[in-house]
């Protein structure tokens, strides 16, 4: 079908949109095969978190300045700041 005016084009576009949507629903319907986790399955799961949360900031605010001797050059401090 080739639409010849704007009204036909709008109708055609709407029909194609509905056709694509119904095809997508049919393709991705699982018919009840997928379900959420049970409470015991959920409780068994462990999710690891980030372990180094803010060690870099703590280093630059604390241990870096313990000695009064200069350990770091300006370039190194700029590099630490960018991290």
C-alpha positions in Angstrom: 0.0 0.0 0.0 1.3 3.4 -0.9 -0.5 6.3 0.7 -1.4 9.1 -1.7 -2.3 11.8 0.8 -1.7 12.9 4.4 -4.8 11.2 5.9 -3.9 7.9 4.3 -0.3 8.3 5.5 -1.4 8.9 9.1 -3.8 5.9 9.0 -1.0 3.7 7.5 1.5 4.9 10.1 -0.9 4.1 13.0 -1.6 0.6 11.6 2.1 -0.1 11.2 2.7 1.1 14.8 0.0 -1.2 16.1 1.3 -4.1 14.0 4.9 -3.6 15.3 3.6 -3.4 18.9 1.5 -6.6 18.7 4.4 -8.4 17.0 6.7 -7.3 19.8 4.3 -8.4 22.5 3.8 -11.8 20.8 7.6 -12.3 20.5 8.4 -11.4 24.1 5.4 -13.0 25.8 6.7 -15.8 28.1 3.3 -17.3 29.0 4.1 -17.4 32.8 7.5 -19.1 32.4 9.3 -16.2 34.0 8.5 -15.1 37.5 10.1 -13.2 40.3 12.3 -14.7 43.0 10.9 -16.4 46.1 11.8 -15.0 49.5 14.3 -17.7 50.2 16.0 -17.3 46.7 16.2 -13.5 47.3 17.8 -14.0 50.8 20.4 -16.4 49.4 21.7 -13.8 46.9 24.7 -11.7 47.9 25.6 -8.6 46.0 29.2 -7.3 46.5 29.6 -3.6 46.8 32.5 -1.4 46.0 35.2 -1.9 48.7 37.4 1.1 48.1 34.8 3.8 48.6 37.0 6.8 49.2 40.5 5.7 50.1 42.2 8.1 47.7 40.5 11.1 49.4 41.5 9.8 52.8 45.1 9.4 51.7 45.4 12.9 50.3 43.8 14.4 53.4 45.5 12.3 56.0 48.5 10.0 55.4 50.1 12.1 52.7 50.8 14.9 55.2 52.1 12.9 58.2 55.7 13.5 57.4 56.8 17.1 57.1 59.3 16.2 54.4 58.3 16.8 50.8 57.5 13.5 49.2 55.4 14.6 46.3 56.1 17.0 43.5 53.5 19.4 42.1 53.0 17.2 39.1 52.3 14.2 41.3 49.8 16.2 43.3 48.0 17.3 40.2 47.9 13.7 39.1 46.4 12.6 42.4 43.9 15.4 42.2 42.6 14.2 38.8 42.1 10.7 40.2 
